[in-house]
Every structure is written in C-alpha cells, then in structure tokens.
Amino acid sequence: MKKVLFSSLFLVIMLMGCNEETYNNAIQKGLDHIGSEEYQKAESAFELALEEKKEDVKATALLAQTRYYQEALEDMEEAELEAAAEKAEKVTKETEGSEALIKKAEELVSSIEILQTTLAEITEEYESAMYQFEEEEYEDANKIIEDVLNKDLSHPLFQPVKKEMEELQHDIEAAVIAKEKEEKEKAEQAAAKKAQEQKEQSTKVNLTADEALTIIKNLNDWPSTTTFDLEPNLIEWGEESYYGIYVDTHVDESNSSTSILRVDAKDGSVYDFSRGEMIPVN
C-alpha cells in the first residue's frame, strides 16, 4: 500500500514538473516571438502556457498584450487611428506582461500622433491649393500639390486627401488649357479686329496729312502771311475721313480771315467747314 502511494506521489511530482517546464518553455518562446515580431506565434505560445497554468497572471497579461497589440496594428493599417491608440494604451497598462510590448505600444502611439499631425498639415496644404485654384493662381496651386504628392503618402490614412489632391491637379490642368484657349481666341479676335480696322481705314484714306496740306496750299494764291494749322488726327464725318486745316489769311488788321477747311482723305476733295457745313470748294 505504501509503495502504491509513493508511486502515485512520484507520478504527480513528475507531471507537475513537466507542466512547469512546458509552461516556462511556452512563455519564453512567446517572448522570443515578440522579439522577432511574430505576434501570432507569440499568441499561440501564451495560449499554451495558459493551458498548463490556468488563470496564470503573467500568461494572461502576455496573451492580452499580444492580442491588443495585433489589433492596434490592424487598426493602424485600416487608418482607424483612435481605435489603434486605445488598443496600444491597453498594452501599456498590462504591468505584468512584456516590457518589450509596452515599448512597442508606446512607439506605436508616437507614430499615430505623427500621422495625425501630418494629416492635418496635408489637409491645410490642400485647402491652400484650393484657394489658389479658385483665385486662378494655377501655377501656385499646382506647386503646392506637387510638393505634397512628392511626400510619402502610402499610408491608408492619406489616401482620401491624396485622391482629392490628384483630382484638384487634374482640374488645374483643365483650367489652364481652357484659359490658354480663351486667351488664344481673344488674341485671334483682337488681331482680326485690328486687321479689319486697318482694312477699313485703308479704304477711307489714300492721302497723308502732308499731302492734304499740300492740296490746301496749292488751292489758292494765298498771301505770304497766310498760316496753316493742320489737325493731327483724322476727322470722321459719317462714313468718310477728313483732314482738318485752319487757314489764317492775315494781311493786316483790316484784312484778315480764318477758314476751316477739310480735305477728303480718300479723294482729296476740299470743303469749307467754317460755318459748320461741308461746302465744296474744288
């Protein structure tokens, strides 16, 4: 009977020793997997440790940390930053768990803060580019966008604003093309208008101002004291153009007169306009 009891006690001790060894090995492997960032393997190892020691504080803490940290990483990848920060905070509160995981969780929180700050800066730059676009400052707007798009925007958090930036860039390109087209059309219209005006002017004017003045001087045998004052610009009268010339025939105080003559710029006809009417002279 004593021999049976001794054998049973020995077996229990042996089994307890095996369980303790399995537990310790599982804990160590789990910690090693954390070090190599193999978190699923670490989770499995801690689950095994709990199978060996039910409700063990350390194994429970390590398992919770590992699960929370993996969930935090998944939330980060899905751009759920607030959820990721909450999970990371839970990792840091497990004081009975892994110091390495606590450090990683703290680094994760710092990364989240950096991402949030970067997103705020990019959003502000987008709004600035949009303002420049609305002000038709297309070059300035495009420069802002190019500077932003040259940054690392691979994180899912930045994808929405990146898409908006790219769409705005396309809008700028379209606006620049439309503006260039409009300016080209205006330039062509202005050139056509100028050509038409020159054409119309050429049909109205055959004489130069000097030629018109010569016609007036040769019109009469003017006294030597006569002075001629030529209007510098053409005078439009109806559909015709004229040169205006003031003729002062001052001989002496008792013999002087001033005439307003007009010369048809097209055919050289002369008219007296002294009384406000076009009276033919030649």
BAFI-3210 file (N, C-alpha, C; in Angstrom, 3 decimals, decimal comma, padded with zeros to 6 digits):
// residues 282
n [1|2|3|4|5|6|7|8|9|10|11|12|13|14|15|16|17|18|19|20|21|22|23|24|25|26|27|28|29|30|31|32|33|34|35|36|37|38|39|40|41|42|43|44|45|46|47|48|49|50|51|52|53|54|55|56|57|58|59|60|61|62|63|64|65|66|67|68|69|70|71|72|73|74|75|76|77|78|79|80|81|82|83|84|85|86|87|88|89|90|91|92|93|94|95|96|97|98|99|100|101|102|103|104|105|106|107|108|109|110|111|112|113|114|115|116|117|118|119|120|121|122|123|124|125|126|127|128|129|130|131|132|133|134|135|136|137|138|139|140|141|142|143|144|145|146|147|148|149|150|151|152|153|154|155|156|157|158|159|160|161|162|163|164|165|166|167|168|169|170|171|172|173|174|175|176|177|178|179|180|181|182|183|184|185|186|187|188|189|190|191|192|193|194|195|196|197|198|199|200|201|202|203|204|205|206|207|208|209|210|211|212|213|214|215|216|217|218|219|220|221|222|223|224|225|226|227|228|229|230|231|232|233|234|235|236|237|238|239|240|241|242|243|244|245|246|247|248|249|250|251|252|253|254|255|256|257|258|259|260|261|262|263|264|265|266|267|268|269|270|271|272|273|274|275|276|277|278|279|280|281|282]
n.u [000,822|001,873|003,838|002,364|001,188|003,469|004,401|002,339|002,483|005,004|004,544|002,756|004,359|006,254|004,624|003,821|006,232|006,762|004,649|005,331|007,751|006,886|005,228|007,058|008,721|006,904|006,240|008,748|009,219|007,128|007,878|010,220|009,174|007,826|009,989|010,952|008,890|006,810|003,869|001,496|002,450|003,501|001,158|-000,041|001,804|001,527|-001,079|-000,753|000,788|-001,114|-002,806|-001,328|-001,071|-003,726|-005,467|-003,209|-001,451|000,691|000,864|-001,707|-001,655|000,361|-000,785|-003,065|-001,848|-000,474|-002,571|-004,016|-002,060|-001,701|-004,245|-004,184|-002,217|-003,560|-005,703|-004,276|-003,364|-005,744|-006,320|-007,665|-007,151|-007,799|-008,943|-006,731|-004,947|-006,259|-006,137|-003,386|-002,838|-003,992|-002,225|000,017|-000,845|-000,795|000,871|001,995|002,911|004,765|007,649|008,859|006,759|005,263|006,962|006,958|004,275|004,127|005,763|004,164|001,982|003,242|003,830|001,255|000,466|002,219|001,321|-001,263|-000,660|000,720|-001,336|-003,061|-001,455|-001,185|-003,845|-004,307|-002,586|-003,815|-006,218|-005,136|-004,106|-006,503|-007,674|-005,902|-006,397|-009,086|-008,687|-007,564|-004,861|-003,066|-000,493|000,750|-000,989|-000,624|002,036|001,969|000,490|002,154|004,352|003,206|002,379|004,800|005,611|005,750|002,970|001,878|000,553|-002,655|-004,216|-003,739|-004,801|-007,467|-007,154|-005,030|-006,188|-008,003|-006,206|-005,001|-007,213|-007,753|-005,449|-005,842|-008,059|-006,855|-005,093|-006,978|-008,218|-006,111|-005,626|-008,086|-008,000|-005,775|-006,750|-008,893|-007,506|-006,042|-008,095|-009,121|-006,910|-006,751|-009,205|-008,807|-006,686|-007,949|-009,885|-008,295|-007,048|-009,286|-010,044|-007,807|-008,055|-010,493|-009,742|-007,828|-009,359|-010,609|-008,669|-006,455|-004,696|-001,920|-001,362|000,397|000,156|-002,483|-002,255|-000,625|-002,367|-004,200|-002,525|-001,913|-004,302|-005,174|-003,892|-002,378|-001,899|001,369|001,549|-000,091|-001,074|-001,019|-002,694|-002,604|-004,853|-003,941|-005,082|-007,243|-010,518|-013,621|-016,462|-019,594|-019,388|-016,976|-013,544|-011,608|-009,086|-008,471|-007,924|-006,788|-006,922|-005,354|-005,626|-004,173|-003,544|-003,359|-004,461|-006,960|-007,564|-008,067|-008,754|-010,167|-010,325|-011,946|-010,988|-011,586|-010,152|-010,895|-009,857|-009,688|-010,161|-009,178|-010,825|-011,888|-013,396|-015,266|-015,621|-016,266|-018,654|-019,862|-020,931|-020,504|-019,144|-018,477|-015,341|-013,521]
n.v [-001,197|001,252|001,448|001,872|004,361|005,925|005,701|006,938|009,554|010,227|010,199|012,313|014,435|014,315|014,876|017,472|018,723|018,450|019,959|022,497|022,918|022,871|025,107|027,188|027,005|027,669|030,306|031,545|031,074|032,520|035,127|035,318|035,241|037,634|039,350|038,888|039,860|038,148|037,860|036,329|033,746|034,157|034,636|032,096|030,631|031,738|031,029|028,292|028,231|029,051|026,917|025,095|026,364|027,345|030,408|031,878|034,742|036,108|034,848|035,368|038,163|038,572|037,321|038,914|041,390|040,793|040,225|042,659|044,333|043,345|043,863|046,620|047,166|046,259|048,059|050,373|049,916|050,059|052,647|053,446|055,311|056,245|054,009|052,324|053,657|053,404|050,606|050,286|051,724|050,031|047,940|049,061|049,286|046,801|045,726|043,374|042,082|042,045|044,000|044,725|044,728|046,791|048,953|048,879|049,446|052,041|053,322|052,949|054,559|057,052|057,078|057,182|059,725|061,268|060,658|061,759|064,462|064,956|064,462|066,584|068,732|068,212|068,382|071,066|072,180|071,291|072,747|075,285|075,086|074,751|077,238|078,905|077,887|078,626|081,331|081,511|081,265|079,336|078,247|078,551|077,006|074,471|073,979|073,685|071,326|069,487|069,453|068,228|065,728|064,605|063,679|060,945|059,214|056,775|055,510|054,279|056,207|058,600|058,368|059,326|062,225|062,388|061,483|063,569|065,633|064,820|064,893|067,629|068,535|067,604|069,172|071,665|071,420|071,191|073,680|075,408|074,753|075,535|078,267|079,092|078,528|080,316|082,766|082,613|082,661|085,210|086,751|086,126|087,163|089,866|090,409|089,941|091,924|094,200|093,923|094,180|096,806|098,144|097,496|098,741|101,340|101,709|101,767|104,138|106,084|107,597|109,587|111,236|113,252|115,337|115,442|116,278|118,831|120,014|120,077|122,007|124,248|124,592|125,272|127,936|131,215|132,055|134,753|135,821|135,958|134,063|131,489|128,004|125,557|122,348|119,746|117,174|114,638|112,372|113,327|111,995|111,864|111,037|108,321|108,904|110,126|112,907|115,461|118,121|121,589|124,662|127,834|130,847|133,918|136,397|139,608|142,364|144,450|145,191|143,490|140,371|136,884|133,789|130,489|127,318|124,472|121,331|118,300|115,665|112,538|110,452|111,090|113,645|115,837|119,167|120,951|123,652|124,321|126,315|127,403|125,337|123,578|121,310|122,591|122,391|123,175|122,791]
n.w [000,000|000,860|-001,041|-003,336|-002,819|-002,707|-005,330|-006,736|-005,741|-006,624|-009,363|-009,637|-008,880|-010,892|-013,110|-012,466|-012,614|-015,332|-016,372|-015,428|-016,753|-019,397|-019,368|-018,742|-020,985|-022,982|-022,306|-022,657|-025,381|-026,417|-025,684|-027,145|-029,731|-029,731|-029,729|-032,304|-033,729|-034,398|-033,932|-033,937|-033,526|-031,023|-029,606|-029,753|-028,267|-025,690|-025,178|-024,969|-022,666|-020,807|-020,886|-019,505|-017,088|-015,626|-015,587|-015,009|-013,993|-015,280|-017,829|-018,729|-018,844|-020,767|-022,999|-023,388|-023,917|-026,303|-028,055|-028,009|-029,067|-031,670|-032,690|-032,561|-034,480|-036,763|-036,828|-037,311|-039,931|-041,235|-041,036|-038,780|-036,470|-033,867|-032,646|-032,795|-031,108|-028,665|-028,252|-028,114|-025,792|-023,916|-024,006|-022,791|-020,189|-019,041|-016,633|-015,747|-017,886|-020,956|-021,158|-023,486|-025,332|-024,266|-024,755|-027,558|-028,013|-027,008|-028,851|-031,046|-030,422|-030,563|-033,285|-034,297|-033,453|-034,974|-037,549|-037,418|-037,085|-039,469|-041,304|-040,702|-041,523|-044,269|-045,071|-044,581|-046,480|-048,780|-048,677|-048,977|-051,576|-052,936|-052,509|-053,937|-056,453|-056,866|-056,986|-059,387|-059,527|-060,847|-061,191|-058,671|-057,121|-058,253|-057,643|-054,853|-054,677|-056,032|-054,295|-052,072|-053,102|-053,627|-051,227|-048,839|-049,091|-048,648|-046,584|-045,615|-044,332|-045,602|-048,098|-048,903|-048,914|-050,646|-053,003|-053,430|-053,851|-056,263|-057,946|-057,865|-059,077|-061,683|-062,307|-062,311|-064,479|-066,538|-066,301|-066,905|-069,582|-070,668|-070,107|-071,597|-074,133|-074,229|-074,049|-076,400|-078,300|-077,785|-078,500|-081,201|-082,060|-081,471|-083,184|-085,620|-085,540|-085,531|-088,003|-089,643|-089,035|-089,981|-092,642|-093,268|-092,725|-094,652|-096,909|-096,601|-096,504|-098,584|-098,797|-097,264|-094,315|-094,889|-097,647|-097,872|-096,765|-098,673|-100,833|-099,951|-099,758|-102,417|-103,404|-103,603|-104,435|-101,985|-099,640|-098,590|-095,904|-094,907|-092,719|-091,890|-090,124|-089,251|-088,394|-086,205|-086,178|-087,973|-089,019|-088,439|-090,373|-090,779|-092,874|-093,869|-093,960|-092,911|-093,278|-091,131|-091,551|-090,481|-091,850|-091,835|-093,113|-092,670|-093,494|-092,879|-090,131|-090,966|-092,927|-092,802|-092,325|-091,125|-092,063|-091,989|-093,283|-094,887|-095,958|-098,021|-097,115|-098,813|-101,594|-101,887|-102,106|-101,329|-098,683|-097,328|-094,020|-092,383|-091,536|-090,285|-092,039|-094,732|-097,363|-100,734|-102,205|-104,288]
ca.u [000,000|002,796|004,545|001,430|001,078|004,736|004,453|001,374|003,037|006,137|003,991|002,201|005,507|006,827|003,713|003,898|007,499|006,598|003,780|006,103|008,729|006,133|004,785|008,207|009,148|005,904|006,420|009,986|009,024|006,253|008,687|011,135|008,385|007,581|011,230|011,080|007,646|005,923|002,890|000,549|003,145|003,588|-000,178|-000,225|002,673|000,931|-002,277|-000,251|001,193|-002,337|-003,322|-000,537|-001,367|-004,980|-005,620|-001,901|-001,459|001,673|000,463|-002,921|-001,245|001,097|-001,725|-003,889|-000,982|-000,196|-003,800|-004,289|-001,066|-002,031|-005,441|-003,750|-001,549|-004,587|-006,415|-003,366|-003,366|-007,052|-006,419|-008,513|-006,107|-008,295|-009,054|-005,367|-004,380|-006,904|-005,578|-001,996|-002,877|-004,290|-000,976|000,924|-001,392|-000,570|002,170|002,526|003,237|006,072|008,176|009,141|005,492|004,906|007,783|006,457|002,983|004,406|006,255|003,001|001,228|004,005|003,625|-000,117|000,466|002,914|000,402|-002,344|-000,087|000,993|-002,622|-003,546|-000,635|-001,535|-005,191|-004,155|-001,978|-004,856|-007,109|-004,391|-004,081|-007,862|-007,857|-005,142|-007,115|-010,266|-008,200|-006,968|-003,401|-002,889|000,907|000,978|-001,781|-000,001|003,294|001,606|000,068|003,327|005,145|002,522|002,380|006,168|005,827|005,326|001,550|001,493|-000,332|-004,082|-004,781|-003,555|-005,363|-008,547|-006,665|-004,199|-007,115|-008,511|-005,100|-004,846|-008,374|-007,550|-004,387|-006,483|-008,891|-005,948|-004,646|-008,090|-008,433|-005,003|-005,882|-009,227|-007,560|-004,911|-007,626|-009,630|-006,577|-005,723|-009,258|-009,178|-005,825|-007,146|-010,286|-008,211|-005,912|-008,904|-010,498|-007,290|-006,886|-010,479|-009,963|-006,783|-008,613|-011,470|-009,021|-007,134|-010,351|-011,021|-007,539|-005,444|-003,776|-001,285|-001,644|001,228|-000,433|-003,679|-001,793|-000,132|-003,561|-004,721|-001,584|-001,964|-005,683|-005,277|-002,668|-002,523|-000,924|002,576|001,378|-001,057|-000,575|-001,830|-002,634|-003,168|-005,307|-003,046|-005,825|-008,324|-011,855|-014,620|-017,725|-020,350|-018,538|-015,772|-012,487|-011,109|-008,047|-008,907|-006,833|-007,189|-006,168|-005,438|-005,113|-003,955|-002,688|-003,154|-005,544|-008,247|-007,734|-007,687|-009,876|-009,782|-011,201|-011,776|-011,097|-011,446|-009,724|-011,296|-008,620|-009,718|-010,015|-008,564|-011,802|-011,757|-014,678|-015,194|-016,433|-016,218|-019,988|-020,399|-021,486|-019,492|-019,377|-017,380|-014,503|-012,922]
ca.v [000,000|002,393|001,517|002,452|005,786|006,559|005,751|007,943|010,864|010,455|010,498|013,674|015,372|014,300|015,598|018,898|019,222|018,538|021,100|023,723|023,073|023,238|026,485|028,091|026,999|028,395|031,729|032,014|031,106|033,661|036,351|035,316|035,587|039,079|039,997|038,780|040,425|037,069|038,018|035,206|032,647|034,520|034,413|030,642|030,183|032,149|030,190|027,009|028,435|029,095|025,550|024,434|027,035|028,045|031,698|032,419|036,200|036,533|034,351|036,113|039,520|038,490|036,999|040,111|042,376|040,378|040,381|044,085|044,947|042,935|044,610|048,005|047,199|046,129|049,338|051,324|049,637|050,451|054,093|053,680|055,732|056,340|052,640|051,810|054,290|052,793|049,261|050,436|052,146|048,840|047,164|049,696|049,163|045,438|045,802|042,028|041,480|042,234|045,360|044,967|045,094|048,125|049,894|048,894|050,131|053,471|053,780|052,975|055,771|058,179|057,031|057,645|061,185|061,825|060,528|062,730|065,790|065,025|064,569|067,953|069,609|067,960|068,922|072,525|072,489|071,077|073,905|076,409|074,870|075,000|078,697|079,427|077,455|079,479|082,662|081,317|081,255|077,916|077,837|078,427|075,864|073,235|073,785|073,142|069,933|068,676|069,295|067,248|064,412|064,071|063,104|059,545|059,166|055,378|055,034|054,402|057,413|059,730|058,083|060,247|063,557|062,223|061,419|064,925|066,396|064,409|065,418|069,068|068,711|067,439|070,362|072,765|071,206|071,519|075,124|076,050|074,547|076,376|079,663|079,302|078,539|081,578|083,849|082,485|083,130|086,662|087,317|085,988|088,122|091,205|090,536|090,045|093,241|095,187|093,785|094,753|098,259|098,619|097,368|099,804|102,607|101,816|102,120|105,523|107,014|107,453|110,708|111,501|114,593|116,291|115,586|117,107|120,205|120,499|120,384|123,293|125,320|124,801|125,564|129,365|132,015|132,636|135,788|135,260|135,953|133,019|130,363|126,787|124,753|121,040|118,852|115,997|113,385|112,345|113,648|111,098|112,564|109,978|107,178|109,418|110,669|114,181|116,195|119,482|122,568|126,040|128,739|132,232|134,791|137,708|140,516|143,433|144,459|145,378|142,457|139,036|135,948|132,423|129,495|125,928|123,643|119,879|117,600|114,253|111,743|109,425|111,595|114,967|116,921|120,180|121,516|124,736|123,942|127,480|127,660|124,113|122,781|120,875|123,301|122,059|124,310|122,472]
ca.w [000,000|000,924|-002,316|-004,310|-002,530|-003,091|-006,801|-007,185|-005,405|-007,535|-010,683|-009,570|-008,870|-012,238|-014,010|-012,129|-013,157|-016,792|-016,642|-015,166|-017,835|-020,609|-019,145|-018,876|-022,393|-023,767|-022,004|-023,273|-026,836|-026,707|-025,589|-028,295|-030,909|-029,658|-030,147|-033,761|-034,273|-034,861|-032,866|-033,925|-032,875|-029,603|-029,056|-029,593|-027,173|-024,416|-025,006|-024,475|-021,271|-020,005|-020,786|-018,478|-015,814|-015,769|-014,919|-014,600|-014,159|-016,273|-019,154|-019,100|-019,218|-022,036|-024,069|-023,628|-024,568|-027,678|-028,840|-028,146|-029,954|-033,036|-033,082|-032,773|-035,775|-037,800|-036,886|-037,961|-041,369|-041,764|-040,766|-037,611|-035,529|-032,498|-032,139|-032,628|-029,910|-027,490|-028,065|-027,678|-024,391|-023,114|-023,931|-021,829|-018,833|-018,546|-015,938|-015,502|-019,174|-021,602|-021,251|-024,906|-025,966|-023,774|-025,502|-028,930|-027,993|-026,837|-030,154|-031,929|-030,083|-031,137|-034,736|-034,542|-033,287|-036,137|-038,684|-037,245|-037,345|-040,908|-041,995|-040,505|-042,358|-045,672|-045,269|-044,653|-047,771|-049,795|-048,616|-049,550|-053,025|-053,422|-052,506|-055,074|-057,654|-057,002|-057,351|-060,717|-059,405|-061,127|-061,000|-057,229|-056,646|-058,728|-056,905|-053,540|-054,869|-056,365|-053,067|-051,216|-053,747|-053,580|-049,901|-048,688|-048,752|-048,833|-045,510|-045,967|-043,752|-046,514|-049,421|-049,301|-049,265|-051,838|-054,139|-053,647|-054,429|-057,661|-058,676|-057,996|-060,076|-062,994|-062,523|-062,643|-065,853|-067,428|-066,238|-067,629|-071,009|-071,025|-070,068|-072,763|-075,297|-074,196|-074,376|-077,811|-079,051|-077,639|-079,308|-082,605|-082,306|-081,481|-084,422|-086,720|-085,449|-085,955|-089,456|-090,259|-088,897|-090,920|-093,976|-093,421|-092,767|-095,941|-097,935|-096,375|-096,549|-099,642|-098,667|-095,978|-093,808|-095,635|-098,988|-097,711|-096,561|-099,972|-101,646|-099,488|-100,118|-103,870|-103,779|-103,944|-104,378|-100,664|-099,276|-097,966|-094,448|-094,554|-091,913|-091,993|-088,891|-089,605|-087,321|-086,200|-086,327|-088,945|-088,531|-089,002|-090,659|-091,430|-093,179|-094,521|-093,100|-093,424|-092,574|-090,848|-091,671|-090,226|-092,724|-091,368|-094,192|-092,060|-094,285|-091,909|-089,167|-091,639|-093,967|-092,314|-092,156|-090,766|-092,675|-091,564|-094,474|-094,700|-097,168|-098,031|-097,063|-099,844|-102,968|-101,908|-102,250|-100,288|-098,244|-096,348|-092,861|-091,495|-090,974|-089,749|-093,118|-095,695|-098,642|-101,649|-102,642|-105,585]
c.u [000,866|003,514|003,657|001,309|002,335|004,823|003,520|001,895|004,182|005,634|003,437|003,313|006,129|005,948|003,753|005,174|007,416|005,762|004,522|007,097|008,038|005,681|005,928|008,685|008,195|006,043|007,652|009,851|008,137|007,012|009,661|010,391|008,036|008,805|011,410|009,820|006,774|004,793|001,859|001,167|003,261|002,240|-000,427|000,589|002,065|-000,364|-001,876|000,152|-000,029|-002,995|-002,595|-000,814|-002,616|-004,976|-004,309|-001,846|-000,526|001,251|-000,774|-002,571|-000,534|000,166|-002,586|-003,086|-000,794|-001,421|-004,122|-003,333|-001,344|-003,262|-005,091|-003,068|-002,551|-005,377|-005,569|-003,410|-004,669|-007,340|-007,404|-007,612|-006,590|-008,411|-007,675|-004,729|-004,975|-006,328|-004,133|-001,922|-003,152|-003,057|-000,081|000,447|-001,218|000,814|002,795|002,988|004,638|006,459|008,445|007,866|005,021|005,670|007,286|005,131|003,167|004,926|005,106|002,162|001,925|003,817|002,239|-000,185|001,138|002,006|-000,715|-001,861|000,157|-000,297|-003,173|-002,777|-001,008|-002,912|-005,138|-003,561|-002,975|-005,803|-006,440|-004,346|-005,450|-008,144|-007,143|-005,839|-008,324|-009,893|-007,533|-005,451|-002,958|-001,461|001,211|000,246|-001,108|001,297|003,018|001,273|001,266|004,195|004,526|002,626|003,773|006,505|005,370|003,881|001,013|000,548|-001,791|-004,742|-004,759|-004,254|-006,514|-008,052|-005,746|-005,076|-007,667|-007,451|-004,953|-006,013|-008,241|-006,478|-004,953|-007,359|-008,032|-005,476|-005,741|-008,330|-007,353|-005,224|-007,019|-008,833|-006,679|-005,742|-008,385|-008,739|-006,203|-006,861|-009,376|-008,110|-006,171|-008,243|-009,751|-007,430|-006,840|-009,562|-009,547|-007,094|-008,069|-010,455|-008,943|-007,291|-009,614|-010,791|-008,354|-008,089|-010,795|-009,910|-006,594|-004,354|-003,140|-001,647|-000,852|000,671|-001,687|-003,300|-001,301|-001,306|-004,120|-003,810|-001,643|-003,360|-005,837|-003,893|-002,730|-001,501|000,256|002,459|000,423|-000,370|-001,566|-001,621|-003,370|-003,606|-004,455|-003,774|-006,899|-009,649|-012,841|-015,934|-018,589|-019,461|-017,226|-014,797|-011,911|-009,928|-008,577|-007,729|-007,409|-006,283|-006,409|-004,775|-004,943|-002,987|-002,325|-004,372|-006,910|-008,520|-007,205|-008,944|-009,311|-010,795|-010,894|-012,035|-010,913|-011,116|-010,127|-010,041|-008,569|-009,446|-009,456|-009,526|-011,704|-013,133|-014,409|-016,160|-016,508|-017,552|-020,633|-021,066|-020,354|-019,819|-018,204|-016,642|-013,927|-013,724]
c.v [001,260|002,582|002,164|003,948|006,545|006,720|006,832|009,352|011,228|010,854|011,916|014,708|015,471|015,097|017,095|019,508|019,389|019,739|022,426|023,990|023,509|024,690|027,466|028,177|027,815|029,899|032,276|032,102|032,288|034,974|036,462|035,740|037,078|039,839|039,969|039,238|039,366|036,937|036,885|033,979|032,906|034,274|032,927|030,109|030,534|031,381|028,820|027,113|028,447|027,730|024,782|025,018|027,883|029,347|032,262|033,910|036,640|036,112|035,091|037,513|039,527|038,212|038,210|041,181|042,051|040,577|041,865|044,749|044,586|043,698|046,076|048,153|047,113|047,432|050,407|051,159|050,067|051,930|054,412|054,078|055,800|054,954|052,045|052,373|053,684|051,412|049,350|050,856|050,955|047,967|047,732|049,544|047,767|045,367|044,432|041,358|041,781|043,698|045,725|045,387|046,475|049,187|050,012|049,647|051,637|054,069|053,887|054,217|057,006|058,243|057,536|059,168|061,869|061,778|061,563|064,149|065,982|065,196|065,993|068,928|069,456|068,541|070,444|072,940|072,301|072,279|075,141|076,298|075,153|076,499|079,323|079,080|078,356|080,908|082,662|081,495|079,804|077,432|077,622|077,207|074,553|072,943|073,176|071,662|069,044|068,427|068,228|065,855|063,787|063,476|061,640|059,527|057,747|054,865|055,248|055,672|058,572|059,542|059,021|061,620|063,495|062,203|062,806|065,814|066,081|064,926|066,921|069,362|068,575|068,652|071,562|072,639|071,588|073,026|075,881|075,931|075,454|077,849|079,989|079,381|079,858|082,746|083,819|083,012|084,645|087,343|087,254|086,978|089,550|091,443|090,703|091,418|094,322|095,147|094,403|096,268|098,844|098,565|098,479|101,158|102,819|102,168|103,562|106,523|106,656|108,506|110,748|112,918|115,644|116,516|116,448|118,564|120,813|120,882|121,748|124,440|125,632|125,207|127,003|130,002|132,787|133,748|135,155|135,182|134,851|131,913|129,203|125,935|123,419|120,272|117,582|114,668|113,507|112,655|112,726|111,867|111,603|108,766|107,598|109,979|111,919|114,659|117,615|120,444|123,962|126,951|130,173|133,122|136,211|138,517|141,712|143,426|144,580|144,294|141,117|138,177|134,569|131,458|128,114|125,059|122,168|119,244|116,140|113,390|110,696|109,983|113,005|116,112|117,855|120,771|122,624|124,392|125,101|127,748|126,382|123,219|122,439|121,480|123,020|123,306|124,032|121,402]
c.w [000,000|-000,399|-003,367|-004,096|-002,958|-004,593|-007,339|-006,918|-006,331|-008,916|-010,729|-009,642|-010,256|-013,204|-013,746|-012,691|-014,659|-017,159|-016,472|-016,277|-019,123|-020,529|-019,383|-020,326|-023,264|-023,551|-022,718|-024,795|-027,241|-026,685|-026,758|-029,565|-030,915|-030,154|-031,648|-034,490|-034,942|-033,845|-032,821|-033,253|-031,371|-028,920|-028,801|-028,425|-025,813|-024,132|-024,452|-023,006|-020,347|-019,892|-019,691|-017,095|-016,008|-014,958|-014,389|-014,938|-015,285|-017,680|-019,641|-019,587|-020,571|-023,210|-024,412|-024,359|-026,052|-028,567|-029,068|-029,148|-031,404|-033,551|-033,365|-034,128|-036,925|-037,952|-037,568|-039,475|-042,024|-041,494|-039,651|-036,448|-034,084|-031,867|-031,881|-031,368|-028,635|-027,202|-027,566|-026,214|-023,468|-022,962|-022,839|-020,381|-018,239|-017,894|-015,675|-016,794|-019,649|-021,656|-022,716|-025,640|-025,510|-024,549|-026,944|-029,007|-027,841|-028,147|-031,155|-031,687|-030,658|-032,648|-035,117|-034,451|-034,474|-037,366|-038,607|-037,544|-038,833|-041,703|-041,880|-041,402|-043,835|-045,993|-045,403|-045,999|-048,913|-049,843|-049,209|-051,077|-053,641|-053,499|-053,707|-056,395|-057,908|-057,387|-058,726|-060,701|-059,610|-060,885|-059,516|-056,664|-057,026|-057,991|-055,527|-053,660|-055,160|-055,138|-052,161|-051,809|-053,786|-052,206|-049,896|-048,193|-048,876|-047,745|-045,908|-045,432|-044,742|-047,857|-049,811|-049,732|-050,483|-053,085|-054,465|-054,278|-055,918|-058,510|-058,887|-059,038|-061,487|-063,322|-062,923|-064,085|-066,850|-067,469|-067,000|-069,127|-071,477|-071,071|-071,266|-074,043|-075,385|-074,596|-075,849|-078,672|-078,980|-078,502|-080,791|-082,965|-082,384|-082,761|-085,623|-086,737|-085,937|-087,464|-090,193|-090,203|-089,862|-092,358|-094,260|-093,537|-094,117|-097,066|-097,791|-096,635|-097,690|-099,506|-097,285|-095,549|-094,582|-097,038|-098,936|-097,542|-097,875|-100,878|-101,253|-099,917|-101,611|-104,349|-104,275|-103,964|-103,072|-100,436|-098,538|-096,451|-093,983|-093,738|-091,997|-090,724|-089,147|-088,361|-087,330|-086,456|-087,391|-088,270|-089,234|-089,162|-091,472|-091,636|-093,822|-093,489|-093,760|-092,583|-092,360|-090,868|-091,443|-091,061|-092,264|-092,422|-093,680|-092,927|-093,425|-090,998|-089,818|-092,661|-093,448|-092,177|-091,790|-091,362|-092,095|-092,774|-094,123|-096,040|-097,046|-098,133|-098,160|-101,246|-103,064|-102,124|-101,058|-099,988|-097,232|-095,221|-091,866|-090,832|-090,450|-090,780|-094,097|-097,056|-099,572|-102,104|-104,019|-106,297]
res [m|k|k|v|l|f|s|s|l|f|l|v|i|m|l|m|g|c|n|e|e|t|y|n|n|a|i|q|k|g|l|d|h|i|g|s|e|e|y|q|k|a|e|s|a|f|e|l|a|l|e|e|k|k|e|d|v|k|a|t|a|l|l|a|q|t|r|y|y|q|e|a|l|e|d|m|e|e|a|e|l|e|a|a|a|e|k|a|e|k|v|t|k|e|t|e|g|s|e|a|l|i|k|k|a|e|e|l|v|s|s|i|e|i|l|q|t|t|l|a|e|i|t|e|e|y|e|s|a|m|y|q|f|e|e|e|e|y|e|d|a|n|k|i|i|e|d|v|l|n|k|d|l|s|h|p|l|f|q|p|v|k|k|e|m|e|e|l|q|h|d|i|e|a|a|v|i|a|k|e|k|e|e|k|e|k|a|e|q|a|a|a|k|k|a|q|e|q|k|e|q|s|t|k|v|n|l|t|a|d|e|a|l|t|i|i|k|n|l|n|d|w|p|s|t|t|t|f|d|l|e|p|n|l|i|e|w|g|e|e|s|y|y|g|i|y|v|d|t|h|v|d|e|s|n|s|s|t|s|i|l|r|v|d|a|k|d|g|s|v|y|d|f|s|r|g|e|m|i|p|v|n]
***
